[in-house]
């Protein structure tokens, strides 16, 4: 036992003496990546896959220690050939995870261009018009479903509806969602300051934890927000509540001011906040300097 402690102490001192700031940075980056991936996976069915893999790993080491050859052979065979099968089965979840990684601050800072001042002003005006239209629809208990396209292209969703490509106006939105209108049963897709399509079909969320009070529109809003980075505005025809969904989370019973604020914060971030997100490495360095003081 004493020799073991001496060996462990010697190994620790060797590592400590050769440890540099590069090693620390390497560990921090790997830890951050692992945390990010786990955080993304737990919101999908792939999280259950991870739990199953942990159980299988524990069973594998246990069978190795106890020399249970049959169990060890079966688990080894499963790990060897089961990966391809799992990739096929969980293809939608893996695609969702990769899309979410692409929508992180690092992915956006590397590949996503930002709106100019003129485009932001136009989109802010469109948000104001849509918010007013949502309040009018809420007062008349008229259902509505409006999807704001962000970084993730919605071409496949747009293809399911009717192309419009028109400027945003309160009258147009009211006519689209008017009860009995040919385009009212579906979603409107907004790209920047224009309505590009209406009567579009959205994927419905299969989350079993969704309240039964939510109807098809709310489930569709959650479904598209789970699979893309889109922001979704919902008006309930049952109670007139205005809701906003993003990243599989829905906020309900919003008034006009809060609806406008939420949409503006997500679609038209302030310039200083936008630049801060874009220059992500400056934030890391700033935090690192602050920790040394």
C-alpha positions as a printed NumPy array, in Angstrom:
array([[  0.   ,   0.   ,   0.   ],
       [  2.836,   2.352,   0.877],
       [  4.56 ,   1.645,  -2.44 ],
       [  1.311,   2.422,  -4.272],
       [  0.991,   5.772,  -2.514],
       [  4.602,   6.609,  -3.303],
       [  4.078,   5.733,  -6.978],
       [  0.916,   7.856,  -7.159],
       [  2.671,  10.767,  -5.487],
       [  5.607,  10.503,  -7.879],
       [  3.28 ,  10.403, -10.889],
       [  1.359,  13.425,  -9.6  ],
       [  4.544,  15.444,  -9.1  ],
       [  5.738,  14.529, -12.594],
       [  2.481,  15.749, -14.117],
       [  2.489,  18.881, -11.943],
       [  6.051,  19.81 , -12.878],
       [  5.405,  19.429, -16.609],
       [  1.954,  21.103, -16.526],
       [  1.783,  24.277, -18.611],
       [ -0.87 ,  26.848, -19.476],
       [ -1.42 ,  25.057, -22.797],
       [ -2.435,  21.923, -20.911],
       [ -4.864,  23.944, -18.826],
       [ -6.342,  25.559, -21.945],
       [ -6.615,  22.135, -23.586],
       [ -8.487,  20.745, -20.59 ],
       [-10.844,  23.733, -20.434],
       [-11.707,  23.512, -24.142],
       [-12.355,  19.764, -23.976],
       [-14.456,  20.186, -20.822],
       [-16.493,  22.956, -22.476],
       [-17.07 ,  20.837, -25.6  ],
       [-18.152,  17.839, -23.54 ],
       [-20.492,  20.022, -21.461],
       [-21.98 ,  21.609, -24.602],
       [-22.589,  18.263, -26.306],
       [-24.164,  16.745, -23.189],
       [-26.342,  19.83 , -22.711],
       [-27.57 ,  19.503, -26.294],
       [-28.142,  15.765, -26.104],
       [-30.217,  15.758, -22.942],
       [-32.976,  17.661, -24.756],
       [-33.406,  14.916, -27.353],
       [-34.08 ,  11.184, -27.387],
       [-30.323,  10.748, -27.805],
       [-30.06 ,  11.447, -24.078],
       [-31.693,   8.081, -23.465],
       [-29.121,   6.54 , -25.787],
       [-26.314,   7.931, -23.639],
       [-27.853,   6.437, -20.507],
       [-28.118,   3.075, -22.247],
       [-24.496,   3.296, -23.401],
       [-23.345,   4.014, -19.83 ],
       [-25.227,   0.953, -18.588],
       [-23.666,  -1.198, -21.311],
       [-20.182,   0.092, -20.488],
       [-20.697,  -0.713, -16.828],
       [-21.929,  -4.201, -17.763],
       [-18.913,  -4.665, -20.065],
       [-16.366,  -3.814, -17.347],
       [-18.246,  -5.917, -14.838],
       [-18.343,  -8.911, -17.172],
       [-14.614,  -8.464, -17.843],
       [-13.804,  -8.362, -14.142],
       [-15.966, -11.398, -13.383],
       [-14.87 , -13.212, -16.563],
       [-18.42 , -13.575, -17.886],
       [-17.352, -14.459, -21.391],
       [-20.768, -14.756, -23.039],
       [-21.975, -11.354, -21.823],
       [-18.628,  -9.779, -22.723],
       [-18.798, -11.263, -26.223],
       [-22.36 ,  -9.989, -26.814],
       [-21.616,  -6.46 , -25.599],
       [-18.378,  -6.334, -27.589],
       [-20.265,  -7.443, -30.707],
       [-22.951,  -4.814, -30.042],
       [-20.398,  -1.997, -29.713],
       [-18.6  ,  -3.145, -32.855],
       [-21.574,  -3.261, -35.221],
       [-24.281,  -1.341, -33.393],
       [-22.821,   2.114, -34.081],
       [-23.943,   2.141, -37.71 ],
       [-27.435,   1.023, -36.731],
       [-27.675,   3.729, -34.074],
       [-26.586,   6.427, -36.542],
       [-29.405,   5.37 , -38.881],
       [-32.021,   5.164, -36.111],
       [-31.089,   8.448, -34.462],
       [-30.359,  10.374, -37.656],
       [-32.993,  13.076, -36.912],
       [-31.649,  13.613, -33.396],
       [-28.034,  13.75 , -34.58 ],
       [-29.029,  16.256, -37.249],
       [-30.743,  18.381, -34.61 ],
       [-27.673,  18.297, -32.376],
       [-25.358,  19.324, -35.227],
       [-27.721,  22.163, -36.185],
       [-27.758,  23.384, -32.591],
       [-23.97 ,  23.317, -32.487],
       [-23.973,  25.408, -35.655],
       [-26.296,  27.876, -33.937],
       [-24.043,  28.347, -30.917],
       [-22.142,  31.61 , -30.515],
       [-19.012,  30.054, -32.01 ],
       [-20.877,  28.792, -35.074],
       [-22.648,  32.104, -35.588],
       [-19.475,  34.131, -35.185],
       [-17.68 ,  32.064, -37.823],
       [-20.315,  31.712, -40.501],
       [-23.312,  33.993, -39.967],
       [-23.439,  37.489, -41.384],
       [-25.202,  40.176, -39.398],
       [-27.955,  42.554, -40.406],
       [-27.015,  46.1  , -41.296],
       [-28.653,  49.111, -39.672],
       [-31.099,  49.61 , -42.549],
       [-32.159,  45.948, -42.523],
       [-32.542,  46.   , -38.751],
       [-34.734,  49.1  , -38.901],
       [-36.923,  47.458, -41.554],
       [-37.217,  44.265, -39.518],
       [-37.961,  46.198, -36.343],
       [-40.784,  47.986, -38.171],
       [-42.113,  44.634, -39.411],
       [-42.034,  43.28 , -35.846],
       [-44.04 ,  46.279, -34.654],
       [-46.658,  45.664, -37.366],
       [-46.847,  41.932, -36.604],
       [-47.194,  42.616, -32.872],
       [-50.093,  44.994, -33.508],
       [-51.695,  42.423, -35.815],
       [-51.302,  39.733, -33.151],
       [-53.06 ,  41.93 , -30.586],
       [-55.928,  42.554, -33.031],
       [-56.241,  38.826, -33.716],
       [-56.129,  38.136, -29.978],
       [-58.997,  40.57 , -29.341],
       [-61.173,  38.714, -31.865],
       [-60.045,  35.225, -30.761],
       [-58.609,  34.529, -34.207],
       [-55.931,  31.837, -34.275],
       [-52.574,  32.639, -35.865],
       [-49.184,  30.988, -36.321],
       [-46.25 ,  33.118, -37.506],
       [-42.715,  31.745, -37.907],
       [-39.705,  34.069, -38.052],
       [-36.83 ,  32.559, -40.016],
       [-33.383,  33.09 , -38.508],
       [-30.101,  31.337, -39.41 ],
       [-31.649,  27.949, -40.21 ],
       [-33.19 ,  28.043, -43.725],
       [-36.864,  27.098, -43.857],
       [-37.054,  26.337, -47.58 ],
       [-38.505,  22.864, -46.968],
       [-41.236,  24.36 , -44.771],
       [-41.954,  27.152, -47.251],
       [-42.36 ,  24.572, -50.031],
       [-45.369,  23.084, -48.211],
       [-47.337,  26.344, -48.377],
       [-48.312,  29.104, -50.785],
       [-45.661,  31.601, -51.845],
       [-46.599,  35.229, -51.167],
       [-43.404,  37.332, -50.999],
       [-45.029,  40.542, -49.826],
       [-44.245,  43.318, -47.389],
       [-45.531,  42.831, -43.877],
       [-48.789,  44.633, -43.211],
       [-51.442,  44.318, -40.552],
       [-54.171,  44.064, -43.177],
       [-52.436,  41.21 , -45.001],
       [-51.937,  39.242, -41.786],
       [-55.563,  39.792, -40.828],
       [-56.768,  38.583, -44.23 ],
       [-54.551,  35.481, -44.124],
       [-55.789,  34.333, -40.716],
       [-59.397,  35.413, -41.175],
       [-61.644,  32.492, -40.289],
       [-62.694,  30.748, -43.475],
       [-59.909,  32.267, -45.574],
       [-58.16 ,  29.702, -47.816],
       [-54.749,  30.34 , -46.213],
       [-55.731,  30.59 , -42.554],
       [-55.065,  26.938, -41.715],
       [-51.288,  26.856, -41.518],
       [-48.265,  28.965, -40.654],
       [-46.995,  32.226, -42.101],
       [-43.235,  32.364, -42.685],
       [-41.544,  35.742, -42.203],
       [-38.04 ,  36.34 , -43.53 ],
       [-36.599,  39.61 , -42.25 ],
       [-39.279,  42.193, -43.15 ],
       [-41.274,  40.176, -45.699],
       [-43.933,  37.484, -45.611],
       [-42.589,  34.786, -47.922],
       [-45.289,  32.113, -47.589],
       [-48.554,  31.175, -45.888],
       [-50.521,  28.006, -45.129],
       [-47.255,  26.167, -44.433],
       [-47.173,  22.827, -42.634],
       [-45.02 ,  22.564, -39.521],
       [-43.703,  19.473, -37.731],
       [-45.645,  18.793, -34.543],
       [-43.729,  18.302, -31.307],
       [-43.923,  14.819, -29.807],
       [-42.84 ,  15.986, -26.376],
       [-45.031,  14.092, -23.894],
       [-44.566,  16.783, -21.248],
       [-46.532,  19.398, -23.206],
       [-49.669,  20.539, -21.407],
       [-52.902,  19.141, -22.777],
       [-54.267,  22.675, -22.803],
       [-52.111,  23.425, -25.836],
       [-53.702,  22.76 , -29.192],
       [-52.267,  21.905, -32.59 ],
       [-50.906,  25.407, -33.224],
       [-48.88 ,  25.409, -30.026],
       [-47.564,  21.903, -30.692],
       [-46.583,  22.94 , -34.199],
       [-44.848,  26.03 , -32.814],
       [-42.87 ,  23.875, -30.385],
       [-42.113,  21.35 , -33.116],
       [-40.514,  23.853, -35.501],
       [-38.669,  25.545, -32.631],
       [-37.214,  22.191, -31.534],
       [-35.868,  21.421, -35.008],
       [-34.685,  24.906, -36.027],
       [-33.687,  28.192, -34.438],
       [-36.885,  29.843, -35.662],
       [-38.888,  32.138, -33.42 ],
       [-42.641,  31.407, -33.45 ],
       [-45.562,  33.647, -32.545],
       [-48.863,  31.947, -31.683],
       [-52.314,  33.41 , -31.088],
       [-54.832,  31.035, -29.526],
       [-58.343,  31.027, -30.923],
       [-59.686,  29.46 , -27.704],
       [-58.601,  32.13 , -25.23 ],
       [-56.81 ,  34.764, -27.33 ],
       [-53.499,  34.278, -25.522],
       [-50.354,  35.4  , -27.346],
       [-47.359,  33.07 , -26.995],
       [-43.784,  32.939, -28.28 ],
       [-41.847,  29.685, -28.751],
       [-38.123,  29.14 , -29.214],
       [-35.78 ,  26.19 , -28.681],
       [-38.652,  23.962, -27.593],
       [-39.801,  26.4  , -24.888],
       [-43.004,  28.427, -25.069],
       [-43.882,  31.575, -23.112],
       [-47.611,  32.235, -22.891],
       [-50.016,  35.05 , -22.009],
       [-47.89 ,  37.881, -23.354],
       [-49.109,  41.448, -23.724],
       [-48.209,  43.746, -26.622],
       [-45.139,  45.323, -25.037],
       [-43.62 ,  42.054, -23.865],
       [-44.307,  40.386, -27.218],
       [-42.582,  43.197, -29.09 ],
       [-39.658,  43.148, -26.663],
       [-39.131,  39.384, -26.982],
       [-39.277,  39.435, -30.774],
       [-36.978,  42.455, -31.005],
       [-34.403,  41.053, -28.587],
       [-34.132,  37.818, -30.57 ],
       [-34.414,  39.138, -34.127],
       [-32.807,  42.579, -33.835],
       [-30.167,  42.465, -31.094],
       [-28.443,  45.694, -30.212],
       [-25.27 ,  46.426, -32.101],
       [-22.974,  46.359, -29.082],
       [-24.413,  42.998, -27.936],
       [-24.126,  41.641, -31.464],
       [-20.458,  42.608, -31.732],
       [-19.777,  41.152, -28.292],
       [-21.261,  37.817, -29.378],
       [-19.347,  37.879, -32.651],
       [-15.943,  38.464, -31.04 ],
       [-16.371,  35.461, -28.765],
       [-12.695,  34.998, -28.028],
       [-12.467,  38.451, -26.449],
       [-15.077,  37.385, -23.936],
       [-13.053,  34.286, -23.04 ],
       [ -9.881,  36.34 , -22.6  ],
       [-11.75 ,  38.915, -20.549],
       [-13.105,  36.237, -18.21 ],
       [ -9.665,  34.665, -17.935],
       [ -8.078,  38.007, -16.99 ],
       [-10.793,  38.649, -14.455],
       [-10.166,  35.307, -12.751],
       [ -6.465,  36.134, -12.298],
       [ -7.165,  39.406, -10.503]])
